[in-house]
Amino acid sequence: MKKIKVASFFSGCGGADLGLLGDFHFLNEYYSPLPFEIIYALDFDKHAVQTYNTNFKHHSICMDIKDVEIHNLEDFDCLIGGFPCQSFSTLNPNKDTNDDRANLYKELVKILKIKQPKYFIAENVKGLMTLQKGEILKKVIDEFNIAGYNTTYKLLTASNFGIPQKRERLFIVGVRIDMDVYFEFPNDTHAQNPTCQKKPLVPLKSVINKLAIDDNKYYFSQKAVDGMKNAKNNMKRGLHQDLNSQCLTITSHLAKTSLNSRDPVLLVDANKEIYRRFTPREAAHIQSFPEKFEFPVSETQAYRQIGNAVPPVLMWHIAKQLAKLVNNE
């Protein structure tokens, strides 16, 4: 099958791009190569670009998307981009949906209007669906449609695709209008109550080898534990994860996580009240990054990149579905 040429914007460390390409292992499953070829990648964060360029043959460019000379881009078949989502997060009660970050999706729309690739895949947080009672999402979808695309969207849960994390993300997929088809999202592969078509959900213990580890820097101090216990009732968190279930969403600030935050932590010893945070490699595994994927940056930057990434396995299922549509065409 002829390769589908892809331009990747807001590429980050490369979670979505890895899923798009395939050819990686995760939890004894092999995610086969898909017929995509990345010919262009871009991100504003130099540390994310460093990680990306360590792991991919085609290197990402460190540049602001607003500075891209769109007419000079090589023609491509598919655009992908997880446009920045901080302004749409449900965890930010003071969000301004008119700030510069909230409008960066318009840069993708601008590129689509000029280059007119056959397909696009965009990704964002669940909060985009509920802001202003859905009016913000409607505006985004309308602009993608006006750019010349039949656009569909769906909220997908990572754990329903073999990932040990209850991560919910909105995916928006468009097919150019002249092709006269709509993208259909893949069916869940895993379920709480498995059937002959679906496998059981993957538990967190599949990627956490042991609770007690040797490196003390990942443990919370006694002062932090006492602070959690003495906090007001509405602040008590200590969201230690059940290894037999799926992890709460991995965030970008795990390097500074608190026991009084909404971030998931591990309870190493209940009797001694010993807690710790995830290591970067554990966080990467929870996001479905394969063992061989490298993060040649500081731990703070690694946590940030991992938390912001699209889970590769989840993207693989979407990309596989798009490849089927292309093959039918």
VOGU-3710 file (C-alpha; in Angstrom, 3 decimals, decimal comma):
1> mkkikvasff> 0,000/0,000/0,000  1,275/3,476/-0,886  2,507/5,461/2,102  0,206/8,159/3,481  2,277/11,311/3,932  1,741/13,027/7,278  2,486/16,482/8,667  2,524/16,520/12,478  1,920/19,764/14,372  2,218/20,184/18,164
11> sgcggadlgl> 4,144/16,903/17,877  5,412/16,976/21,480  7,612/14,049/22,370  5,922/11,912/19,711  3,220/9,786/21,338  0,726/10,335/18,522  3,394/9,961/15,848  4,583/6,657/17,289  1,031/5,352/17,309  0,550/6,496/13,731
21> lgdfhflney> 3,629/4,632/12,522  3,151/1,468/14,579  5,884/-1,183/14,737  6,279/-1,270/18,525  5,582/-3,590/21,444  3,557/-2,848/24,553  2,669/-5,446/27,222  3,520/-8,408/24,989  1,328/-7,053/22,190  2,833/-6,088/18,853
31> ysplpfeiiy> 1,353/-3,050/17,176  2,145/-3,637/13,536  3,476/-0,995/11,125  0,831/1,237/9,552  1,066/2,824/6,084  1,949/6,317/7,282  5,110/8,304/6,665  5,859/11,450/8,655  7,404/14,020/6,322  7,094/17,042/8,600
41> aldfdkhavq> 6,898/17,554/12,366  6,906/20,688/14,495  6,697/21,721/18,135  7,416/24,905/20,084  9,055/23,126/23,060  12,781/22,512/22,534  12,873/19,761/25,170  10,009/17,866/23,519  11,758/18,243/20,164  14,914/16,788/21,710
51> tyntnfkhhs> 13,005/13,698/22,840  11,208/13,405/19,507  14,439/13,593/17,528  16,032/10,926/19,698  13,276/8,450/18,825  12,272/9,160/15,197  14,080/9,039/11,861  12,317/12,153/10,655  13,200/15,011/12,960  10,845/17,589/14,398
61> icmdikdvei> 11,474/21,315/13,962  11,451/23,604/16,994  9,306/26,521/15,885  6,082/28,388/16,610  3,291/27,134/14,366  2,360/30,772/13,680  5,691/31,206/11,880  5,195/28,331/9,446  5,346/29,297/5,772  2,335/27,199/4,836
71> hnledfdcli> 2,664/27,609/1,066  6,228/26,282/1,262  5,239/23,025/2,970  5,592/19,856/0,934  2,198/18,428/0,011  0,901/15,832/2,473  -2,109/13,525/2,763  -2,895/13,777/6,468  -2,476/16,427/9,171  -2,294/15,456/12,846
81> ggfpcqsfst> -2,186/17,793/15,813  -3,022/17,724/19,497  -3,520/21,458/19,841  -2,775/22,899/23,317  -5,528/22,154/25,801  -4,796/24,120/28,990  -7,599/26,587/28,266  -10,102/23,742/27,854  -9,171/21,733/30,950  -11,956/20,952/33,413
91> lnpnkdtndd> -9,386/21,356/36,213  -8,929/25,051/35,467  -11,968/26,962/36,808  -10,585/30,343/35,712  -9,931/29,360/32,104  -10,065/32,010/29,415  -11,303/30,410/26,214  -10,243/33,472/24,251  -6,556/33,367/25,151  -3,843/32,646/22,575
101> ranlykelvk> -3,547/28,972/23,492  -7,285/28,409/23,102  -7,134/29,759/19,568  -4,191/27,709/18,332  -6,577/25,253/16,685  -7,172/28,073/14,193  -3,608/27,568/12,984  -4,516/23,994/12,055  -7,632/25,259/10,286  -5,509/27,752/8,350
111> ilkikqpkyf> -3,128/24,996/7,210  -6,037/22,763/6,198  -7,614/25,537/4,133  -4,402/26,158/2,202  -2,926/22,664/1,841  -6,205/20,685/1,675  -4,860/17,270/2,724  -7,343/14,413/2,439  -7,502/13,737/6,187  -6,769/15,215/9,596
121> iaenvkglmt> -6,722/13,944/13,179  -6,891/16,396/16,098  -6,895/15,622/19,819  -7,886/17,522/22,951  -9,182/17,152/26,506  -12,689/16,143/27,540  -13,337/19,668/28,830  -13,598/20,997/25,293  -16,924/19,139/25,002  -18,557/20,841/27,986
131> lqkgeilkkv> -17,242/24,410/27,936  -20,035/26,930/27,475  -22,475/24,024/27,179  -20,740/22,644/24,121  -20,655/25,906/22,177  -16,840/26,012/22,053  -16,645/22,533/20,527  -19,393/23,410/18,051  -17,374/26,439/16,981  -14,239/24,319/16,500
141> idefniagyn> -16,102/21,673/14,481  -17,793/24,324/12,347  -14,431/25,826/11,449  -13,022/22,438/10,455  -16,128/21,840/8,321  -15,849/25,237/6,652  -12,214/24,417/5,828  -13,637/21,684/3,588  -14,025/18,554/5,709  -16,629/16,061/6,856
151> ttyklltasn> -15,768/16,133/10,539  -16,640/13,617/13,248  -15,602/13,492/16,884  -15,731/11,078/19,803  -14,586/10,856/23,418  -12,353/7,799/23,786  -11,173/6,152/27,009  -7,646/4,767/26,962  -8,472/1,805/29,202  -10,957/0,548/26,592
161> fgipqkrerl> -8,038/0,003/24,222  -5,667/-2,009/26,404  -4,009/0,842/28,312  -3,921/0,730/32,149  -5,231/4,286/32,517  -8,694/5,891/32,769  -7,659/8,685/30,443  -10,455/10,324/28,444  -9,587/12,344/25,369  -11,556/13,912/22,563
171> fivgvridmd> -10,551/12,980/19,024  -11,679/14,949/15,994  -11,201/13,382/12,565  -11,929/14,970/9,227  -12,119/13,647/5,673  -12,049/16,108/2,782  -15,577/16,788/1,527  -14,936/15,759/-2,075  -14,176/12,221/-0,904  -17,798/11,954/0,269
181> vyfefpndth> -17,158/9,688/3,279  -17,111/10,050/7,050  -14,551/8,528/9,389  -15,883/5,824/11,725  -14,108/5,472/15,054  -12,737/2,068/16,107  -14,710/-0,107/18,487  -13,409/-0,678/22,005  -11,099/-3,675/22,254  -11,293/-4,070/26,051
191> aqnptcqkkp> -14,172/-3,925/28,552  -14,920/-4,226/32,272  -17,082/-7,242/31,473  -15,231/-8,873/28,556  -17,023/-10,734/25,791  -15,749/-12,966/23,030  -15,021/-9,800/21,014  -13,386/-7,860/23,842  -10,569/-8,502/26,284  -10,594/-7,640/30,003
201> lvplksvink> -9,313/-4,220/31,050  -5,571/-4,095/31,694  -4,741/-3,520/35,397  -2,145/-1,070/36,646  -0,105/-3,926/38,107  0,761/-4,938/34,547  3,197/-1,998/34,366  4,090/-1,510/38,064  6,643/-4,180/38,894  6,856/-3,400/42,600
211> laiddnkyyf> 5,555/-0,848/45,065  8,708/-0,458/47,138  11,655/0,898/45,177  15,141/1,890/46,287  15,280/5,513/45,156  14,121/7,698/48,061  13,474/10,778/45,923  10,159/9,310/44,744  8,773/8,946/48,286  6,683/11,566/50,081
221> sqkavdgmkn> 8,096/12,870/53,344  6,417/12,347/56,700  5,670/16,062/56,669  3,757/15,665/53,398  1,801/12,714/54,805  0,950/14,649/57,987  -0,092/17,603/55,852  -2,501/15,416/53,937  -3,973/13,999/57,139  -4,391/17,426/58,700
231> aknnmkrglh> -5,828/19,139/55,644  -9,434/20,235/55,452  -11,868/17,530/54,422  -12,349/18,968/50,952  -8,579/18,871/50,363  -7,839/15,347/51,504  -6,691/13,439/48,489  -4,009/10,781/48,816  -5,338/9,238/45,634  -3,405/5,994/45,882
241> qdlnsqclti> -4,153/3,672/43,013  -5,609/0,189/43,092  -3,117/-2,003/41,240  -5,966/-4,298/40,204  -7,772/-1,459/38,442  -6,724/1,266/36,002  -4,758/4,371/36,904  -6,257/7,845/37,006  -5,069/10,219/34,288  -1,330/10,794/34,186
251> tshlaktsln> -0,740/14,565/34,181  2,120/16,751/33,022  3,164/17,907/36,513  3,902/14,608/38,263  7,341/15,953/39,164  5,614/18,317/41,616  2,638/16,187/42,577  1,209/16,580/46,064  -0,706/14,209/48,283  -3,389/16,909/48,416
261> srdpvllvda> -3,773/17,038/44,639  -5,883/15,096/42,149  -2,784/13,327/40,858  -2,532/9,542/41,283  0,048/8,183/43,720  1,076/4,777/45,042  0,557/3,558/48,606  3,642/1,462/49,345  2,807/0,506/52,933  -0,625/1,233/54,440
271> nkeiyrrftp> 0,412/0,502/58,032  3,439/2,805/57,897  1,612/5,345/55,694  4,332/5,338/53,037  3,420/6,918/49,703  5,392/7,579/46,556  4,903/9,067/43,112  5,440/7,244/39,852  8,867/7,181/38,266  9,075/8,665/34,754
281> reaahiqsfp> 9,413/5,195/33,247  6,336/3,973/35,134  4,393/7,015/33,930  5,535/6,296/30,369  4,347/2,701/30,652  0,973/3,840/32,000  0,716/5,981/28,857  1,582/2,899/26,720  5,042/4,032/25,607  7,238/1,017/24,819
291> ekfefpvset> 10,314/0,300/26,901  12,675/1,322/24,097  11,256/4,873/23,855  13,869/7,219/25,333  13,484/10,474/27,281  16,942/12,130/27,122  15,856/15,110/29,229  15,493/16,017/32,895  12,891/14,147/34,918  10,768/17,297/35,184
301> qayrqignav> 10,697/17,612/31,402  10,090/13,871/30,977  7,031/13,969/33,260  5,720/16,977/31,352  6,166/15,321/27,970  4,660/12,020/29,079  1,633/13,692/30,666  0,966/15,808/27,579  1,345/12,934/25,131  -1,295/11,030/23,217
311> ppvlmwhiak> -1,046/7,359/24,312  0,645/5,605/21,361  -1,594/2,529/21,575  -4,747/4,648/21,471  -3,485/6,562/18,439  -2,530/3,288/16,747  -6,147/2,109/16,838  -7,393/5,381/15,342  -4,686/5,383/12,686  -5,411/1,765/11,801
321> qlaklvnne> -9,055/2,689/11,252  -8,055/5,607/9,042  -5,741/3,337/7,049  -8,718/1,061/6,365  -10,685/4,018/5,043  -7,778/5,029/2,792  -7,443/1,464/1,523  -11,150/1,378/0,643  -10,764/4,616/-1,262
//
